Amino acid sequence: MADASGGRLTTHVLDTASGRPAAGLSIALYRVSGNSHRKIKEAVTNADGRCDAPLLEGKDFKPGQYELIFFAGDYLRAGGAALPEPLFLDQIPIRFGISEHRHYHVPLLLSPYGYSTYRGS
C-alpha cells in the first residue's frame, strides 16, 4: 500500500550462499544528478535482511536517478568464511531511475562471487 505521496523505496538483501537473509549489511542511498552524488540516507538490514523503514517515502520520494551502495564486503568478512583479499565483491552499486510515484523495491541477491537485482514489488 502506498503512502499519501504515492511512492516509496524499499530493499531486501538475501545471502544466496547461506540461504538466509543478509542481516547487518550496511546500505547508503544517493541521489544522482550528472556527476554529482548526494547522500540521502544510510541504513543497516535487520534480521530479515530488510531495512526497518522505507529508504524513501513521503515528501522525500521524488522522480530521478538514485544509487544504492551495498557494503557487501563488510558483511561477507563478518560472516567468517575464508575469502581472498581483496574480495571479488566489496561495494555493490546499483543505479536506477524512479519515474513515477509508486512502490519501488530494489532487492539484492548476494554471494561472495555474484549478485543480481530486479525491480520487485
C-alpha positions in Angstrom: 0.0 0.0 0.0 1.4 3.4 -1.0 1.7 6.3 1.4 0.0 9.7 0.7 2.6 10.7 -1.8 2.0 7.5 -3.8 5.6 6.2 -3.6 8.3 4.6 -1.5 11.6 2.9 -2.0 12.5 -0.4 -0.2 15.1 -3.1 -0.4 15.8 -6.6 0.8 19.1 -8.5 0.8 19.3 -12.2 0.7 22.6 -14.2 1.1 22.2 -16.9 -1.6 25.3 -18.7 -0.4 23.9 -19.3 3.1 20.2 -19.4 2.1 19.4 -16.7 4.7 18.6 -13.0 4.9 21.7 -10.8 5.0 21.4 -9.3 8.5 23.6 -6.4 9.5 24.5 -5.3 5.9 25.1 -1.5 5.6 23.5 0.4 2.8 23.9 4.0 1.5 21.4 5.8 -0.8 22.5 8.6 -3.0 20.6 10.9 -5.4 22.5 11.2 -8.6 22.5 14.3 -10.9 25.1 14.2 -13.7 28.4 13.6 -11.9 27.1 14.7 -8.6 26.1 12.2 -5.8 24.3 13.5 -2.7 24.0 11.0 0.2 20.3 10.8 1.3 20.3 8.0 3.8 22.2 5.2 5.5 20.6 2.1 6.8 21.5 -1.4 8.1 19.5 -4.5 7.3 17.6 -6.2 10.2 17.4 -9.9 10.9 15.0 -10.4 7.9 17.5 -8.7 5.5 15.2 -5.6 5.3 15.5 -2.0 6.4 13.2 -1.1 9.3 11.7 1.7 7.3 11.5 2.7 3.6 14.6 4.3 2.3 12.5 7.0 0.6 8.8 8.0 1.2 6.6 10.9 1.6 8.0 14.3 0.6 11.5 12.8 0.1 10.2 10.4 -2.6 10.9 12.2 -5.9 11.5 11.0 -9.5 15.1 11.0 -10.6 18.3 8.9 -10.6 19.4 7.1 -7.5 22.2 4.8 -6.4 22.2 2.3 -3.7 25.6 1.1 -2.4 25.5 -2.2 -0.6 28.6 -2.7 1.6 28.8 -6.4 0.9 32.5 -6.8 1.8 31.9 -5.8 5.4 29.0 -8.2 5.6 30.9 -11.1 4.0 34.0 -10.6 6.2 31.9 -10.6 9.3 30.4 -14.0 8.2 33.7 -15.7 8.9 34.1 -17.5 5.6 37.6 -17.9 4.2 37.7 -15.3 1.4 40.5 -13.9 -0.7 41.8 -10.3 -0.2 40.9 -8.2 -1.9 37.3 -9.6 -2.1 35.8 -10.1 -5.6 32.7 -8.1 -4.4 33.2 -5.4 -1.8 30.9 -2.4 -2.5 28.0 -3.1 -4.9 26.5 0.0 -6.6 23.1 -0.3 -8.2 22.0 2.8 -10.1 18.3 3.1 -11.1 15.7 5.6 -12.0 12.4 6.5 -10.4 9.9 7.8 -12.9 6.6 7.5 -11.2 5.1 7.7 -7.7 4.7 4.0 -7.0 6.5 1.4 -4.8 10.0 0.7 -6.0 11.5 -2.3 -4.4 15.2 -3.0 -5.3 16.3 -6.3 -3.8 19.8 -7.7 -3.8 20.6 -11.4 -4.1 24.2 -11.8 -2.9 27.0 -14.4 -2.7 30.8 -13.8 -2.5 31.2 -14.1 -6.3 28.0 -12.8 -7.8 24.8 -10.8 -7.3 21.6 -10.0 -9.0 18.8 -7.4 -8.6 15.5 -6.5 -10.2 12.6 -4.2 -9.7 10.4 -6.1 -7.2 7.0 -5.3 -5.7 
